[in-house]
């Protein structure tokens, strides 16, 4: 009879000790959708979730998943100071990665970097700061752009030649809440 009582006492002590060692803390996240920049991509969408871990681990983690895009197509992903629907669109930009869609038009990207507090600094007379709190993805290769875009090209890629914007955040993303 004494054995179960002893085991219960040991288990209670162990649980009490462990609960004081590590207190669970909710991880701050920002989530937002990406929408087509053109009617040519009707039905395409994307979702972005940023896990804000920079304060404790030195980097945040961004997860992007997209669907409804053209199959086997390369996309370049940028943090931007304005979304693709702003006037003027995009503003300052920072390349953060790229991905290729699969045969079903789905693609994803994971980036470990400082996302929540991302900014660029540039000189235009005086030094200026632009917070990067939006996300836009472009066709990385102009030869992969659907014909409905009319052959539009831009310079948003590592080799200086890309297609137009495909998906963009629109409006507040939650990233603007970070300094």
Residue frames relative to the residue before (quaternion, step in Angstrom):
aa qw qx qy qz dx dy dz
X 1.0000 0.0000 0.0000 0.0000 0.00 0.00 0.00
X 0.6532 0.5298 -0.3238 0.4334 3.56 1.01 -0.69
X 0.5814 0.6256 -0.3675 0.3682 3.59 1.10 -0.64
X 0.6795 0.4660 -0.3265 0.4632 3.70 0.76 -0.83
X 0.6374 0.5251 -0.3363 0.4527 3.57 1.00 -0.76
X 0.6425 0.5173 -0.3143 0.4700 3.60 1.01 -0.82
X 0.6594 0.5016 -0.3081 0.4676 3.62 0.95 -0.87
X 0.6344 0.5216 -0.3241 0.4695 3.58 1.02 -0.81
X 0.6576 0.5080 -0.3057 0.4647 3.57 0.96 -0.85
X 0.6568 0.5014 -0.3077 0.4718 3.61 0.94 -0.84
X 0.6590 0.5032 -0.3059 0.4679 3.58 0.94 -0.89
X 0.6467 0.5126 -0.3204 0.4651 3.61 0.96 -0.81
X 0.6510 0.5119 -0.3097 0.4672 3.57 0.95 -0.85
X 0.6603 0.5127 -0.3038 0.4570 3.60 0.93 -0.91
X 0.6619 0.4977 -0.3055 0.4700 3.61 0.94 -0.85
X 0.6473 0.5092 -0.3212 0.4674 3.58 0.96 -0.81
X 0.6628 0.5019 -0.3072 0.4630 3.59 0.94 -0.85
X 0.6817 0.4929 -0.2901 0.4562 3.59 0.91 -0.89
X 0.6458 0.5331 -0.3384 0.4291 3.58 0.97 -0.74
X 0.6699 0.4849 -0.3034 0.4733 3.58 1.13 -0.52
X 0.6044 0.5904 -0.3551 0.4001 3.60 1.16 -0.49
X 0.8100 0.0574 0.0116 0.5835 3.59 0.76 -1.01
X 0.1480 -0.7767 0.6083 0.0699 3.54 -0.59 1.14
X 0.4304 -0.7045 0.4988 0.2637 3.58 -0.72 1.02
X 0.0735 -0.7856 0.6142 0.0147 3.56 -1.01 0.89
X 0.4583 -0.6803 0.4974 0.2825 3.55 -0.89 0.92
X 0.3858 -0.7129 0.5432 0.2187 3.54 -1.03 0.86
X 0.4013 -0.7067 0.5275 0.2476 3.58 -0.84 0.98
X 0.0012 0.7928 -0.6092 0.0204 3.56 -0.95 0.89
X 0.1578 -0.7113 0.6700 0.1423 3.51 -1.38 0.39
X 0.0169 -0.7942 0.6074 -0.0079 3.57 -0.91 0.90
X 0.1121 0.7812 -0.6085 0.0832 3.56 -1.06 0.77
X 0.4695 -0.6789 0.5013 0.2595 3.53 -1.29 0.44
X 0.2849 -0.6956 0.6277 0.2025 3.51 -1.35 0.40
X 0.1353 -0.7974 0.5863 0.0463 3.56 -0.94 0.89
X 0.6172 -0.5613 0.3894 0.3903 3.60 -1.14 0.52
X 0.3982 -0.7067 0.5395 0.2258 3.53 -1.04 0.85
X 0.7771 0.2219 -0.1030 0.5798 3.58 1.23 -0.46
X 0.5530 -0.5964 0.4551 0.3624 3.60 -1.13 0.55
X 0.5014 0.6584 -0.4189 0.3737 3.61 1.24 -0.26
X 0.7517 0.3587 -0.1975 0.5169 3.59 1.16 -0.53
X 0.1270 0.8167 -0.5484 0.1275 3.56 1.08 0.71
X 0.7683 0.3125 -0.2492 0.4999 3.58 -0.80 0.99
X 0.5795 0.5568 -0.3886 0.4506 3.60 1.22 -0.22
X 0.0600 0.7916 -0.6064 0.0460 3.57 -1.12 0.61
X 0.1099 -0.7770 0.6149 0.0781 3.49 -1.32 0.28
X 0.1686 -0.7540 0.6261 0.1049 3.51 -1.26 0.50
X 0.1040 -0.7822 0.6136 0.0278 3.54 -1.01 0.91
X 0.0055 -0.7557 0.6549 0.0063 3.54 -1.04 0.86
X 0.1303 -0.7712 0.6208 0.0532 3.54 -0.91 1.00
X 0.2056 -0.7484 0.6229 0.0977 3.54 -0.84 1.09
X 0.2485 -0.8021 0.5318 0.1101 3.56 -0.40 1.27
X 0.1219 0.8094 -0.5512 0.1618 3.54 -0.18 1.38
X 0.3642 0.7820 -0.4576 0.2154 3.57 1.30 -0.01
X 0.6423 0.5445 -0.3302 0.4265 3.61 0.95 -0.81
X 0.7787 0.3351 -0.1780 0.4996 3.60 1.00 -0.75
X 0.8092 0.2629 -0.1227 0.5109 3.61 1.02 -0.75
X 0.5677 -0.6361 0.3731 0.3658 3.59 1.24 -0.04
X 0.7804 0.1424 -0.1018 0.6003 3.60 1.26 -0.26
X 0.3658 -0.6492 0.6087 0.2723 3.51 -1.34 0.37
X 0.2681 -0.7295 0.5908 0.2166 3.58 -1.28 0.13
X 0.1572 -0.7745 0.6106 0.0515 3.54 -0.84 1.11
X 0.0884 -0.7601 0.6426 0.0392 3.56 -0.95 0.98
X 0.0355 -0.7786 0.6264 -0.0113 3.56 -0.81 1.05
X 0.0329 0.7627 -0.6459 0.0041 3.56 -0.99 0.83
X 0.0622 -0.8007 0.5957 -0.0147 3.54 -0.94 0.94
X 0.0275 -0.7834 0.6208 0.0095 3.55 -1.21 0.60
X 0.7312 0.4200 -0.3113 0.4381 3.54 -1.29 0.33
X 0.4983 0.6404 -0.4265 0.3996 3.57 1.27 0.29
X 0.6492 -0.4865 0.3754 0.4483 3.62 -1.20 0.21
X 0.5453 -0.6412 0.4440 0.3072 3.58 -1.07 0.80
X 0.8694 0.0963 -0.0700 0.4795 3.54 -1.26 0.62
X 0.4520 0.6783 -0.4341 0.3837 3.55 0.97 0.96
X 0.3899 -0.7317 0.5227 0.1985 3.55 -1.05 0.89
X 0.0647 -0.7921 0.6069 0.0067 3.56 -1.02 0.91
X 0.2513 -0.7332 0.6148 0.1462 3.57 -1.12 0.78
X 0.2140 -0.8000 0.5562 0.0689 3.57 -0.87 1.01
X 0.0446 -0.8099 0.5838 -0.0353 3.54 -0.92 1.02
X 0.3411 -0.6220 0.6527 0.2658 3.50 -1.29 0.56
X 0.0667 -0.8117 0.5802 0.0047 3.59 -0.93 0.85
X 0.5114 -0.6498 0.4651 0.3162 3.57 -1.23 0.40
X 0.7595 0.1457 -0.1197 0.6225 3.60 1.29 -0.20
X 0.4987 -0.6498 0.4641 0.3373 3.58 -1.08 0.57
X 0.6928 -0.5073 0.3391 0.3843 3.55 -1.31 0.23
X 0.6789 0.4811 -0.2850 0.4757 3.58 1.25 -0.23
X 0.5004 0.6533 -0.4202 0.3824 3.59 1.30 -0.08
X 0.2523 -0.7381 0.5982 0.1834 3.56 -1.29 0.24
X 0.4557 -0.3428 -0.7749 0.2726 1.61 -0.69 2.38
X 0.5480 -0.6412 0.4446 0.3014 3.55 -1.17 0.68
X 0.8494 0.2723 -0.2048 0.4030 3.52 -1.38 0.52
X 0.0708 -0.8090 0.5777 0.0822 3.65 0.64 -1.00
X 0.7861 -0.2052 0.2010 0.5472 3.56 -1.01 -0.86
X 0.1107 -0.8095 0.5758 0.0289 3.58 -1.03 0.78
X 0.0900 -0.7544 0.6456 0.0772 3.53 -1.34 0.45
X 0.3829 -0.7142 0.5450 0.2151 3.56 -0.76 1.11
X 0.0604 -0.8239 0.5630 0.0259 3.61 -0.84 0.95
X 0.8033 -0.2158 0.1284 0.5401 3.62 1.17 -0.16
X 0.2037 -0.7608 0.5932 0.1666 3.52 -1.32 -0.11
X 0.0979 -0.7740 0.6222 0.0653 3.52 -1.33 0.27
X 0.3002 -0.7154 0.6026 0.1872 3.52 -1.35 0.35
X 0.4176 -0.7027 0.5121 0.2639 3.57 -0.88 0.92
X 0.4679 -0.6506 0.5174 0.3003 3.54 -1.26 0.44
X 0.7588 -0.3782 0.2677 0.4578 3.60 -1.28 -0.12
X 0.6860 0.4604 -0.2792 0.4894 3.60 1.21 -0.44
X 0.5452 -0.6436 0.3889 0.3706 3.62 1.26 0.10
X 0.5386 0.5942 -0.4136 0.4310 3.57 1.21 0.51
X 0.0547 0.7915 -0.6072 0.0431 3.54 -1.13 0.69
X 0.0909 -0.7928 0.6003 0.0527 3.53 -1.25 0.38
X 0.1069 -0.7702 0.6274 0.0410 3.49 -1.33 0.43
X 0.0888 -0.7493 0.6536 0.0591 3.54 -1.10 0.79
X 0.0211 -0.7963 0.6038 -0.0286 3.56 -0.84 1.03
X 0.1562 -0.7408 0.6465 0.0941 3.54 -0.96 0.95
X 0.3434 0.6957 -0.5518 0.3061 3.56 -0.42 1.27
X 0.5693 -0.5197 0.4579 0.4428 3.56 -1.24 -0.04
X 0.0701 -0.8218 0.5649 -0.0264 3.56 -0.43 1.29
X 0.7017 0.5058 -0.2780 0.4177 3.58 0.76 -1.05
X 0.7757 0.2672 -0.1461 0.5527 3.58 1.09 -0.65
X 0.2975 0.7845 -0.4997 0.2153 3.60 1.19 0.46
X 0.1227 0.7699 -0.6189 0.0958 3.55 -1.05 0.83
X 0.2389 -0.7120 0.6259 0.2103 3.52 -1.34 0.14
X 0.1995 -0.7469 0.6224 0.1221 3.51 -1.23 0.56
X 0.0592 0.8028 -0.5881 0.0785 3.56 -0.85 0.94
X 0.3965 -0.7016 0.5410 0.2405 3.54 -1.27 0.42
X 0.1176 0.7328 -0.6601 0.1159 3.52 -0.85 1.10
X 0.7455 -0.1235 0.0479 0.6532 3.55 0.58 1.23
X 0.7738 -0.0170 0.0682 0.6295 3.58 0.35 -1.31
X 0.5885 -0.5514 0.4367 0.3987 3.56 -1.23 0.39
X 0.1219 -0.7856 0.6061 0.0247 3.56 -0.95 0.99
X 0.2247 -0.7345 0.6238 0.1448 3.54 -1.27 0.51
X 0.0519 -0.7699 0.6354 0.0294 3.56 -1.07 0.81
X 0.3223 -0.7410 0.5605 0.1813 3.58 -0.69 1.13
X 0.2761 -0.7576 0.5743 0.1412 3.56 -0.99 0.90
X 0.1842 0.8252 -0.5068 0.1678 3.56 0.09 1.28
X 0.6361 0.4349 -0.3515 0.5317 3.57 1.18 0.67
X 0.2206 -0.7636 0.5900 0.1422 3.57 -1.26 0.25
X 0.0099 -0.7792 0.6257 -0.0346 3.55 -0.98 0.96
X 0.1069 -0.7758 0.6124 0.1076 3.57 -1.09 0.63
X 0.2334 -0.7715 0.5875 0.0721 3.50 -1.10 0.97
X 0.5405 -0.5273 0.5220 0.3966 3.52 -1.31 0.32
X 0.3514 -0.7704 0.4923 0.2017 3.60 -0.60 1.09
X 0.7776 0.2414 -0.1231 0.5674 3.60 1.11 -0.61
X 0.3987 -0.7510 0.4656 0.2456 3.63 -0.49 1.12
X 0.6093 0.5556 -0.3686 0.4291 3.61 1.15 -0.40
X 0.6729 0.4897 -0.2918 0.4714 3.62 1.26 -0.26
X 0.4862 0.6794 -0.4256 0.3477 3.60 1.28 -0.02
X 0.4967 -0.6549 0.4724 0.3181 3.63 -0.85 0.89
X 0.6258 -0.5914 0.3741 0.3445 3.57 -1.08 0.79
X 0.5971 0.6006 -0.3683 0.3834 3.62 1.05 -0.64
X 0.6001 0.5563 -0.3615 0.4469 3.62 1.24 -0.28
X 0.4262 -0.7515 0.4279 0.2654 3.60 1.24 -0.12
X 0.6672 -0.5496 0.3086 0.3970 3.61 1.05 0.64
X 0.3183 0.7696 -0.5026 0.2322 3.62 1.17 0.35
X 0.0455 -0.7788 0.6254 0.0176 3.56 -1.06 0.83
X 0.1112 -0.7626 0.6333 0.0708 3.54 -1.30 0.46
X 0.5215 -0.6405 0.4651 0.3186 3.58 -1.28 -0.11
X 0.4597 0.7187 -0.4242 0.3035 3.61 1.23 0.26
X 0.5898 0.5016 -0.4320 0.4626 3.54 0.38 1.27
X 0.6816 -0.5194 0.3355 0.3914 3.56 -1.21 0.44
X 0.7259 0.4027 -0.2519 0.4973 3.60 1.04 -0.65
X 0.5765 -0.6441 0.3548 0.3563 3.60 1.26 0.20
X 0.7269 0.3213 -0.2316 0.5611 3.60 1.26 0.08
X 0.1764 0.7737 -0.5925 0.1388 3.56 -0.78 1.02
X 0.5576 -0.5746 0.4693 0.3722 3.51 -1.33 0.02
X 0.7223 -0.4359 0.3103 0.4382 3.58 -1.26 -0.19
X 0.6645 -0.4562 0.3970 0.4390 3.54 -1.35 0.08
X 0.2705 -0.7714 0.5598 0.1358 3.56 -1.01 0.85
X 0.7968 -0.0081 0.0544 0.6018 3.60 0.69 -1.13
X 0.0309 -0.7967 0.6035 -0.0016 3.55 -1.14 0.66
X 0.4927 -0.5477 0.5555 0.3857 3.51 -1.28 0.36
X 0.1392 -0.7800 0.6037 0.0885 3.57 -1.20 0.41
X 0.8151 0.1119 -0.1204 0.5555 3.55 -0.58 1.15
X 0.7951 -0.3009 0.2076 0.4839 3.59 -1.25 -0.31
X 0.2361 -0.7865 0.5602 0.1086 3.56 -1.05 0.85
X 0.5214 -0.5875 0.4397 0.4355 3.57 1.19 -0.50
X 0.5867 0.5831 -0.3728 0.4205 3.59 1.16 -0.44
X 0.6061 0.5742 -0.3603 0.4162 3.59 1.13 -0.56
X 0.5695 0.5983 -0.3818 0.4147 3.60 1.24 -0.16
X 0.6419 0.4994 -0.3186 0.4869 3.58 1.27 -0.26
X 0.5467 -0.6500 0.4092 0.3334 3.61 -0.93 0.84
